[in-house]
Amino acid sequence: MRIVSVNAWGGAKHDDLIAWLPEVGADVLCLQEVTRTPGRTGWTHFEDAERALPQRADLFDDVRRALPRAQAIFLASDSGPVTVEGERHRQDFGVATLVAEHLPVVGVDSSYVHGVYQDHDEWTSTHRPRNALAVRTVDRDTGRAVCIVQAHGLRDAQGKGDSPVRAEQARKLAELTRRISRPGDLTILCGDLNLLPGSETFAILAEAGLTDLVGAADTRTSSYPKPVRHASYLLISDPAAVKHFEIQAAPEVSDHRPLILDI
């Protein structure tokens, strides 16, 4: 089974991303920074106090068209305004998990790990709500259940250092992994956690039985100009189950590198 996680950057590198999705062969695909603007297609313009970005109007639908037979779930963390040719529209922002058609989805759960849902009049640039999405499936070859939890971690203008809210985020992630899994399950936690490698988050998640595979590796692409190159992580409850793990440098489909795990 192959699990792939990547922050999709709102589809800013849409053509590269959509061409890559069928090729990567994910059985479970976890995407962060997914957009959905009801009734709109093509491109939108996103802006907050710190940045302005082109984003796909409905990246969730773009991905579903690229993987038409996958079982797709989108979970909105918050919503706010984007513009299309000068007109304002409401865009939902969140995470999406797609499970290949040959795998049964036997459980779904979710939790806010920071804040609660907000519909913004104007996007805030820091401490926006964040949520996590969990699915439980079964590897038909082995009969073992596999739980995949993904999250887009808190963005803080002060940086990626530890803080009380990040510790609380970690505790909520640990609780979700415990809630979705059963004895004997293989559990995986992945996503753009917006953390430094030495974060106390990893000690909290270790208490939940999860081991990080990324460490201090570079998880950014050339599209990201800042010097701190840490963001995305993948943790697993049974490292012996890992057949192959890769932080893919090419092709570049986002400002984040995809994390690819074969179990």
N, C-alpha and C positions, 0 to 999 in steps of 0.2 A: 504494500500500500504506500502511496506517495502523498505526503502532505506538503502543501506549498503555502507560504505566507508572504505577503508583500503589501506595503503601504502604496496604494495605487495613485496617490497624489492628485486625486480628483480627475484622473484621466488626462493630465497635462501632456503626457507622451502617448496619446491615445492610439495612434497607428501602430507604434512599436508594441504596446501592451496587447492590443487585440490580436495582432499577428502571432504573438508569443504564447498566448493562453492555450490554444489547442495543442501546441507543440510541446509544452512542458509536461503534459500528461498527468496532471494532478487528479488524484482520486478525491481529495478534499482540498479545496482552494479557499484560503482565508484572505480577505481583502479589507484593508483599512482605508479611510478617506474616500468613501464611496458616496456619490451624489445621486440625488433623485429629485427632479423638478417636474411635478405632474403636468402633463400636457405639452412639454417642451422636448425638443431634440437638438442635436448639434452642440454648439458652444455657448457658454455663459461667461460673465465676468464677475469674479468674486473679489471683494475688497474689505479689509478691516483696517485698524489703525496702523498696522505695521507693514502690510503687504497687499499687493494686487496680483491676482492670478487668473489665467484662463482656466476654466473647468468645463468638463462635459456637463451638459444639462441633465442627462440621465445615464450616468456611467453604469448603474445597475442594469439597465436595459441593454446597453452596449455589450456588457459582459454576457448577459443571457443570450443575446443573439450569437455571440461567438461560441458559446457552449450550450446549444439549445436543448440538449437532453439532460442537463444537470438539474438536480434538485436545489433550488436557489432560495436563500433566506436573506432579507435585508432588514436591518435593525437601525432605526434612526436614533441618534444621540441628541441632536438639536436641529433647529431649522432657522433660516434667515433669508435676507434678500440677496438676489443676484440680478444682474441686468442682462437683457438681450436686446440689442439694437436700441438702447436707451430706455427700455421698459423694464420695470421691476417685477420680479417673480419670486415666489417662495420656493426655496430649495431645502430639501431634507438632506442631512449629512450623517453618515454613520459607517457601519461595517456590514459586510456581506460574506456569507459562507455558502459555497456551492459544493454539493456532494454528487459524485458520479452516479449515474442511474443504476449501476450494478450493485451499489451498496445500500442496504436498508438503513433508513434513519429511524432509530428506535427511541431516541430521546432528544429533547430540545429544552434549553433553559437560558436565561439571561439575567443580567443584573447591572444596575448602574454602579460603577466603581468610583465615580466622582460626580456629585451633584445629582440633579434630576433634569428631565426633559425641559428645554426652553425653546420658545419661538421668539427669536430676537428681532427687535426693530432694526438694530444695526449689530453686525457681528462684533463680539468682543474678541480681543487678541490673546487673552490668557484665561486660564481656569474655566474653559468651557466644559459643559457636561461630557462625561465619557462613560461608555458602556462596554460590556463584554457579552459575547454570544458563544454558547456552548452547544455542541451536537454530540450525540452518542450513536455510533454505528457498529457494525459487526464485520470483521474480516471473515468472509465466507471460507477462505482456505484453511484458517486455523481455528475458527469458531470463537476467537477472542474478541471481546468488545473493546472498542477504542473510543475514547472521549477526546474531542478536540475543542479547546477553549481558546478563543482569540479576543484580543482587546486592543484598543487604541488608547494609550496612556495619556495622562494629564500633560498638557503643555503649559509651562510656567515661564513667564517673561524673565524670571530670575535665573533660569537655567534648569539643568537636569539633576541637580543635587537633591539629596534626601530632605524631606520635610514631613511634618505630621500628616499632611493630606496625602502624600505619596505612601506613607506607611499604612494609612487607612485604606488606600487603594489596593495595596498588596494584600491586606487582610481580607478584603472583599473578593479579590481574585482567588485567594486560597479557599475561601468558603464556597465559591461557585464550583471550583474543581472538585471539592469534596462532595458537593450536592449532586453533581451530574454522574459521578462515577460509582461503581459497585466493586466489591472485593474481587480481585483478579483482573480488573480492567487495566488497560494501558491508557495513561492520561498524558496529553500533550497540551502545553500552554504556549501560545505564540502571539506575535504581533509587534507593532511599533509601541513599545512601552515607554519611550522617552526617558530613559534612565542611563546613568553611568554604570560601567561594569561592576564597580564596588558597592553598589547600592544595598542598603539594608533590605530592600525588597527581596533579594535573592535568599537571604537568611530566613525571611518569613515564608517564602515559597518552599524552601528546603524543609521546613517543618511540616509542610503539606506533602512531602515526598517527591518534590520536583527538582531535577538537576539541570542547570543551564548548559547548553551546548555551544553558545556563541562566545562567551567570555569577552575579551577586549578586541575582538576582530572588527575590522572596518565594515559597516553595513550601509554605507552611503555610496552614491555614484558621482560621476563628474558633474552632474546637474546641481549638486549641493556644494556651495562655495565655502561654507563655514568650516573652521578647523576641527571641531568636535565631531568625530565620525561614528559615534555610538548612538543607536536608537532602537533597532529591532533585535528581538531575542526569541529563542525557542527553548523550552524546557520540557523534560520528559520524566515520567515516573520510573521507567526501567531502561537505563542506558544500554543494557545488554540487547535490547530489542532493535537498536539502531543498526541498519545495514549500511547506510550511507547518509552523510549530512554535508550539505554544500551551501555556502553563501555565494550566490551566483553573481559574478562580476559583469558578464555579458551574455545576452544583449542587455542594454540599459532600457528598462521599461518604466522607470520612475526616477525620483531622486533617492530612492531606497533600493538596496539590492534585495532580490528575493531570497528567502530561506527555503531550502528544499530538503525534505527529510524522507528517506525511504526506510520503512520498517518491515 
